[in-house]
């Protein structure tokens, strides 16, 4: 029954996507991030909903003559370059062709969708709507997982939707850490008290869900996120007290088995799982050193025959690190391009914070930039222990940074704003004021 309802709702929204392409972008992101079709039963779980929505959106773009031009910025340019790089490394891959090109097709579809998303993110309203969609898509699992942890006393592990990139408990926990700062951004921008309280509750339950995943990497990510969250918050005393209290309650709620697992962080040398990650990291490095420009190709570390070429004693498995995943599969050059995508998004967020400071009409952009920086740190820390290098949700956040920068820059041009304090380095201490006529 649920699959029929889901199919009916989605098919009912497709005509709207054909008329308004940005609605199609939101639908595509909803399916890609949340995987709602995996929460139902029957035929709906295997239907290619994302492709159906994407094709409908393309038709809508043609009918509406939108977008008028592609979004050209550092993030989109590096995404295109990354696509070129992984295409080259797929041709030279060491593993089975059908496995490599299946992963390439999956990644290429994501990048094409990101480029379309970037082209249609043309104003504040659309950016805000996309952030809401991102929060709802993953916040659902945060709230559900938090309630599950509370009801079960933390005795069971919280996992994500099946057959998705965040199905693993570690991946879901990292995803929620990246989403929590975005929840706070929406809280600061919401005028209705009920919405603000709802987002605060969602943030608290998401922390319970992260702790309930029993992921050691997520615990490290939670610590890093909390520290940067406090540093980027405006009311440090209030935010620090609230975060400390929330984390303390969630941690104190967990059973002894959780504490025993977390204590293994201190003795990782004796933990087989932790040492297995170290050995595959070393194998990834050796693979990149043997093939510095191309790596081993997609899924290289999963293939025992490929791993044996550089480390015969290491068992093939997931790279368990965003850094070593890209390095081992594509080599040093592609790793630098991938890192450039993140650096470009971070740079745009810092420029937005500097340029829009002092403009009440752009306060939303400053807050989004500040919270996005928290999300970036959470991804880099938690992702260092996870195979989450090609995650479309995080790439979308980088696209949002580029779009926000473009909107802010356009607003400053239209408002006739000039900078004061030219001797101060870019991005530090800029003050903005409307340009006035002198006479």
Rosetta blueprint (number, residue, H / E / L):
1 X L
2 X H
3 X H
4 X H
5 X H
6 X H
7 X H
8 X H
9 X H
10 X H
11 X H
12 X H
13 X H
14 X H
15 X H
16 X H
17 X H
18 X H
19 X H
20 X L
21 X H
22 X H
23 X H
24 X H
25 X H
26 X H
27 X H
28 X H
29 X H
30 X H
31 X H
32 X H
33 X H
34 X H
35 X L
36 X H
37 X H
38 X H
39 X H
40 X L
41 X L
42 X H
43 X H
44 X H
45 X H
46 X L
47 X L
48 X L
49 X H
50 X H
51 X H
52 X H
53 X H
54 X H
55 X H
56 X H
57 X H
58 X H
59 X H
60 X H
61 X H
62 X H
63 X H
64 X H
65 X L
66 X L
67 X L
68 X L
69 X L
70 X L
71 X L
72 X L
73 X L
74 X H
75 X H
76 X H
77 X H
78 X H
79 X H
80 X H
81 X H
82 X H
83 X H
84 X H
85 X H
86 X H
87 X H
88 X H
89 X H
90 X H
91 X H
92 X L
93 X L
94 X L
95 X L
96 X L
97 X H
98 X H
99 X H
100 X H
101 X H
102 X H
103 X H
104 X H
105 X H
106 X H
107 X H
108 X H
109 X H
110 X H
111 X H
112 X H
113 X H
114 X H
115 X H
116 X H
117 X H
118 X H
119 X H
120 X H
121 X L
122 X L
123 X L
124 X H
125 X H
126 X H
127 X H
128 X H
129 X H
130 X H
131 X H
132 X H
133 X H
134 X H
135 X H
136 X H
137 X H
138 X H
139 X H
140 X H
141 X H
142 X H
143 X H
144 X H
145 X H
146 X H
147 X H
148 X H
149 X H
150 X H
151 X H
152 X H
153 X L
154 X L
155 X L
156 X L
157 X L
158 X L
159 X L
160 X L
161 X L
162 X L
163 X L
164 X L
165 X L
166 X L
167 X L
168 X L
169 X H
170 X H
171 X H
172 X H
173 X H
174 X H
175 X H
176 X H
177 X H
178 X H
179 X H
180 X H
181 X H
182 X H
183 X H
184 X H
185 X H
186 X H
187 X H
188 X H
189 X H
190 X L
191 X L
192 X L
193 X H
194 X H
195 X H
196 X H
197 X H
198 X H
199 X H
200 X H
201 X H
202 X H
203 X H
204 X H
205 X H
206 X H
207 X H
208 X H
209 X H
210 X H
211 X H
212 X H
213 X L
214 X L
215 X L
216 X H
217 X H
218 X H
219 X H
220 X H
221 X H
222 X H
223 X H
224 X H
225 X H
226 X H
227 X H
228 X H
229 X H
230 X H
231 X H
232 X H
233 X L
234 X L
235 X L
236 X H
237 X H
238 X H
239 X H
240 X H
241 X H
242 X H
243 X H
244 X H
245 X H
246 X H
247 X H
248 X H
249 X H
250 X H
251 X H
252 X H
253 X H
254 X L
255 X L
256 X H
257 X H
258 X H
259 X H
260 X H
261 X H
262 X H
263 X H
264 X L
265 X L
266 X L
267 X L
268 X H
269 X H
270 X H
271 X L
272 X H
273 X H
274 X H
275 X H
276 X H
277 X H
278 X H
279 X H
280 X H
281 X H
282 X H
283 X H
284 X H
285 X H
286 X H
287 X H
288 X H
289 X H
290 X H
291 X L
292 X L
293 X L
294 X L
295 X L
296 X L
297 X L
298 X L
299 X L
300 X H
301 X H
302 X H
303 X L
304 X H
305 X H
306 X H
307 X H
308 X H
309 X L
310 X L
311 X L
312 X L
313 X L
314 X L
315 X L
316 X L
317 X L
318 X L
319 X L
320 X L
321 X L
322 X H
323 X H
324 X H
325 X H
326 X H
327 X H
328 X H
329 X H
330 X H
331 X H
332 X H
333 X H
334 X H
335 X H
336 X H
337 X H
338 X H
339 X H
340 X H
341 X H
342 X H
343 X H
344 X H
345 X H
346 X H
347 X H
348 X H
349 X H
350 X H
351 X H
352 X H
353 X H
354 X H
355 X H
356 X L
357 X L
358 X L
359 X L
360 X H
361 X H
362 X H
363 X H
364 X H
365 X H
366 X H
367 X H
368 X H
369 X H
370 X H
371 X H
372 X H
373 X H
374 X H
375 X H
376 X H
377 X H
378 X H
379 X H
380 X H
381 X H
382 X H
383 X H
384 X L
385 X L
386 X L
387 X L
388 X L
389 X L
390 X L
391 X L
392 X H
393 X H
394 X H
395 X H
396 X H
397 X H
398 X H
399 X H
400 X H
401 X H
402 X H
403 X H
404 X H
405 X H
406 X H
407 X H
408 X H
409 X H
410 X H
411 X H
412 X H
413 X H
414 X H
415 X L
416 X L
417 X E
418 X E
419 X E
420 X E
421 X L
422 X L
423 X L
424 X L
425 X L
426 X L
427 X L
428 X L
429 X L
430 X L
431 X E
432 X E
433 X E
434 X E
435 X L
436 X L
437 X L
438 X L
439 X L
